[in-house]
Amino acid sequence: MAVVEQYARARIVTEDDQRDEHCSVPVLLRHDPEDDPRSVRIALPDSREWTFPRSLLEQGLWAPAGTGEVRVWPCGRVQTVVEFHSARGVAVVQFETKSLLRFLRRTYTAVPATEMVHR
């Protein structure tokens, strides 16, 4: 099974960050079926990474989802927000929903949801 990697442009806003929140940066979206077919990973440019259930990302495209370290929710018709909580603070990352949908489609091509049930 192939690893799915995709860069997506995103806006990042953090509590301790002084960068212009309107500047977009490349964020790595990754799905490695050999590591865990049920998970996706998001890597920010500052080397912070979060791994969380692929289903949480999918659910959050349509309605608020998640508790704890990772929360995802739609922001209007074309944006999705992913919020990460850690000891370093909170990072809020805003994506174009179509980028996340494209990534999810690619992950389901690599490992369909029905195949994960049988693992």
N, C-alpha and C positions, 0 to 999 in steps of 0.2 A: 504494500500500500504506500502511496506517495504522500510525502509531506506537502501540505498546502501552505504557501506563504504569499502574503499580499501586503504591499504598502498602501496605506490610505492617508490622505491628507486630513489633518484634524487640528482643531484649536484646543490648546491646553491652558487651563487656568488653575493655579494652585494657590493655597493660602500664603505661602512664603515666596511666591514667584513675582518678580517685578517686570517680567516680559510683557510686551504688548499682547493682550488677549486676542487681538484681531489677526495676528500672524499665524499662519498654519504651518505645521511641521509634518514630516513623514512619520507615521506610526506603523510598526510591524504587527500584522495579524498573522497568527500561526496556528496550524492544526497538525499534530503529529499522531496519526492513528496507531503507530507502534508504541508510543509513549502512553497515551490515553485517548481512545477514540471518542470519549464523551466530553473532552475538554478542549478549550481554545485558550490561546495565550495572546496577550496584548503587551507589546514592549514599547515603552516610551523612549524618546531620544536620550533621556538622561540615565538610561540603563535600568530603570525600574521596570519590573515585569509582574504581571498578574496572570494566573491561570485560574480558570473558572469554568463551570459547565456551559457547554455549547447551547444547551436549551435555555439558559438564562439570557444569553445574548439574543436568541431568537424571540423569546417572550417579551423582552424589553423593547423590541422594535414596535410593538403594538400597544403595550400598556406597561405601567411601572412594574418592575420586577426586581427581586433581590433584597437581601438584608445583609448586615455585617459589612464585610470588606468591599463587596462589589454590588453596585446598583445600576440598573439600566432603565431608561425611559425615553419615550418619544418626545421630541421637542418641535412641535409644529408638524407640518406635513413632510418636510424633507430632511430634518435633522434628528439625530439620536444622541443622547447624552449617556456616557458611561462614567460613573463616579467611583473612585478608588479611595479606600480609607486604609491608612497604615500608620505606624509609629511616627513617620516623617510628616504626616499631615494628610490632607485631602487633595486629590488631583481630580479635576473635572475635565473630561475630554469630550469634545463635541465633534461628531462625525456626520458626513452626509449619509443618510440611511441607505442610499443605493450602493455605496461602497461596502457596507456591512452585509447587505443582501447578496451582493455578488460573491463575497467571501463565504457566506454560509452556503450558498448554492454549490460552490466548489468543494466545501467540506462534505456536503451530503452526496456529491458525486463520488468522492473518495471513500466514504463510509456512510451508506444509507442508514437512517434511523432504525429501520427494521433489522438490519444486520447487527446493530449494537445490542438489541434485545437478546440475541442469541449468544452473546459473549459471556 
